[in-house]
């Protein structure tokens, strides 16, 4: 008995080694009409039978391959692997499934192979049968997907690094503008007030008022830039927050315009209270600025995290420009008469507060404007 194989062709009875059933027309017809590679080798690794697919793939004739071994047909490393797998099937005494590599016209091909021993009447193995299916296309597709995923991950890491760098730069600019503008603005405000006390020529008063209004707008912009920076850097601590009570408290501080506020009771979320207060303040101020007479704060449950909705009955906005709403300094529509013009940063602050929570914010129009947001990550993208 061969020490390597665990069995030998000389140990099997002659009638088993040359079983007449192996070469029958019925068996050949069966294996020749399959797309898999089918082959049979004796205990010493010599070929006893191959099908037409084997002939086609490896450019051999079955009458010429009988008696040869894999070492006569393939490079040594590949032949050694085939032989080791044959012996593993024999030692196990049952079918095994594994992947094997064989040469092809366009490079190495991967085969999903099932190998099993054939036993004679005494239970001794007299052959190993293999059925191999070419899965190269699938493996190459998987490799391409893996490569694409790796490239995508690399690009995402690059983008995140670039975004982080840009965000740091913007935060630095915002911080400098916020702090450096305060002192000159306060000086201008105090100077305008002093001029008013001195009693100017009536003809100069309109110019003085424009100075004061400009200073007020610049001061509001400075404060909003400071707020945007704070939203980016503020630490987060989630607690259970009553959004209904928070919205009512914010609305009470807004200037009276005869706008009715309809708040659904008991709107709650697990969120960071200071950041959420900034979010609601910006959305309510925006809605208050454009509403004709009514603002509504409610929620929807389309599945997944709760979606909160703040809706006004104002003129709405051009839906083609919806993507610009949350960009800083974008003003797509003038406010209602008698209301101050915003700084153009409020909705950017709102978006940043939502993003810090891992949520999403988006807007719809017609009639009025509706701002929807979540304060928890969503499994599926919002419309």
Beta strands, then each sheet from edge to edge (+ up, - down):
strand 1: 37-41
strand 2: 47-50
strand 3: 96-102
strand 4: 109-119
strand 5: 125-134
strand 6: 238-242
strand 7: 260-263
strand 8: 268-272
strand 9: 294-300
strand 10: 307-312
strand 11: 361-365
strand 12: 369-373
sheet 1: 2+ 1- 5+ 4- 3+
sheet 2: 6+ 8-
sheet 3: 7+ 9+ 10- 12+ 11-
end
